[in-house]
C-alpha cells in the first residue's frame, strides 16, 4: 500500500520562532510575499529567512521569517527607507 501526502494537508510549524508560525512551501511563500521563486531561494541560501526540508524533500519556509525579510526589503526599496535614517533639518 502506498500513502501519498500533500504539504497542504500537513501542518508544519516553525520551532525557531515564538508562537510557532506556519511553515509554508517555497512556492506558496513566494506567491504570498510577491517574490520570484529564485529570489526567495537566494534569501533562504543567504540566511535572510529560515526554513526546513520536509520529509518529502520540499523546502518549507517560516512564514514569520519570510514576512520579516520581505518587509525589510520593501522598506529599503521605498523612497523614504534607506540604511541611513533621513531627518528633517
RAVENBEL-V857895 format. One line per field, one symbol per residue. burial: b if it has 9 or more other C-alpha atoms within 8 Angstrom, else e. Layout:
burial=???
This chain:
burial=eeeeeeeeeeeebbeeeeebbbbbbbeebbbebebebeebbebbeeebbbbebeeeebbbbbbbbbbebbeeeebbeeeebbeeeeeee
